[in-house]
Amino acid sequence: MKRIPTFEETYTLQSAADAAGREFWFHNVVFTYQWWLLVAVSIIPILVWWRLVDRRRLFEIMTYGLLVALISGLLDAIGVETDAWEYKYDLLPLLDVFIAYDISVLPVCYMLIYQYFPQWQSFAVAQLAISCVFAFISEPMLVYLDIYKLIDWKHIYSVPGYFFLAIFLKWVMDKLITKSRSYS
């Protein structure tokens, strides 16, 4: 019969793995061209978004974007934890999520689509297009740059995730806005 490790044993292994990951990051990641690329990819979309955002709907659009960041970060952590994919390069060695995408690229793209395509049909078409861009252009480029490694995942699997995340959160926002207006 297989022996089940104790909590203390799993904690010790996890702690050693975390320490090794931080050591790897400090010696092999920070200040590489991939790391600088991630710094730029984290900052530039937010600057572009700030110039384009409809200030009259700022709270609504930011709420949508923060929900995107929260859920995409959670789904990303689940993917890393279940060994579906891994990130060799990231901005910080502290989280098992792809910070540049989860808190910048994805939310910014989704917020701009949310802002510029308020009707459901145009929103769905635009979101499907960006989902395909992320899955079939952005992800393979990250693999090529050795930033992202697929373990038990295929790019095609990402399309429904990107798409339904946006659809679900637009539905949530529509419900919240309707409910909020009913109290006004």
N, C-alpha and C positions, 0 to 999 in steps of 0.2 A: 504494500500500500504506500502511495506517495505521501511524504511528509509535508504538511502545510507549514509554511514559515510563520513565525510569530510576528506580532506587530513590531516589536523591537528589531527583529532581523530585517523586516522590510524597510523600516525607517532608516536603519544603518546603511542598507544598500542604496536607498533613494538619496540619502544625504551624501554618500560617496559619489553617486552619479551626478548630483547637482554640483558638487565641488569640482569634479572633472570637467563638467560642462562650462563652468565659469572660467576655469583654468584654460580650456581650449579657446574660449571667447577672447580672453585677454591676450593670448599669444598668437592666435590665428585669424581673428575676425576683425577686431577694432582697428580702424584706420586702413583697412584694405579698400580696394576700389569698389568692391561689393558693398561694404559698409557705408562708404561715402555716397554711393548710389542710393542706398536706403535712406540716408539722411535727406538727400534731395527729394526723393519720392515721398517722404513724410511731410516735408515743409511746403514744397511748390503747390501741390493740390489745394492745401488749406489757404494759401495766399490767393490763388486763382478763384477759389470758392468765395472768399471774402469780397472780392471785387464784383462777383456776379450775383451774389445772393440778393433776393428780394427782401429788403430791410423791413418792409411792412409785415412780412410773414416769417420774420427771423425766428421767433420762438417755436412756431410750428415746424419749420424746416429743420431747425437744430434738434428738436425733439425727435423727429424722424431719423436724423443722422446719428444721434446718440443711441437710439434703439438699434440701428443697424450695427454700430460699433460694438455694442454690448452683446448682441446675439451672434454676430460673426466671430467675435473673440471667443465666446463660449463654444461655438461649433468648431472653431479652429483648435482650441485646446482639447476638445474631445477627439478630433482627428489625429492630433499628435499623440495623445495619451493611448489611443487604440492602435497606434503604429500604422495608420493609413498613409501618413506623410510625415516629413520632418523638415526642419529648417536648419541649414548649416550656418547661415549668416542671419543675424538679426541685430537690431539697434542695441538691445540690452540683453544680458544673459539671465535675466530674472524671471521671465515668463515664457511659457511654452506656446506663445501665440506670435503671429507675424505682425508685429506692431505697425510697420509701415503701411500694410494693407488694411488691417483691422481697424485702425483708428484714423487713417487718412484717406488712402486711395478709394477703398470701398464706400465709406460713408459720403465722401465728397461726390463721387460719381452718382451714387444713389440719390443724394440730396438735389443735385442738379436735375436729374431726371424727374424727381418728385416735383420740383419747382416748375420746370418747363413743359411737362406733360401731365396736366392735372386730370384730364379725362382718362377713364379706365382703359379704353382701347389703345390710345396712343401711348399711355404709360406702359401697358403690357408689351407692346411692340418694341418700344425703346429699351425696356428692361430685358427683353429676350435678346436683343442685339448686344447690349453691354455684357450680358451673361455669357454669350458666345465669345465675345472679345476677351473676357477674363479667362475663360476656360481654354480657348484654342490659340490665343496669341500671348497673353500675359503669362499664364502658367508655364507654357513651354519655354518662353524666354527666360523665366526664372530658373527653370531646370537647366537650360543651356548655360546660364551664368553661374551655375553651381550653388544657387541660393536655396532652392527648393528641391526636395527629393521625394519622389513618389515611391511608396513602399508597397502598400496594398490598395492602390487607388489608380483610377484612369481619369484623364481630363474630362471625358464625357460625363462622368458622375457629378462633376461640379456644376454643370449647367442647371439642373433642376434646383440645386441648393441656392445658387445665386438668384435664380428667378423667383422661386417661391418665398425666399426671405423678403424680397422687395414687395411682392404681392401681398403677403401676410401683413407686413408692417403698414402698407398703404391702407389696407382694410382696417387695421387697428386705429390708425390715425383718423380715417373717415368716421369711424364709430365714436372716437373720443371727441372729435370736433362737433359732430351732430349732438352728442350728449351734452357737451359744454354749452352749445347754443340753446338747448332746450331749457337751461337754467338761467339764461340771460333775460 
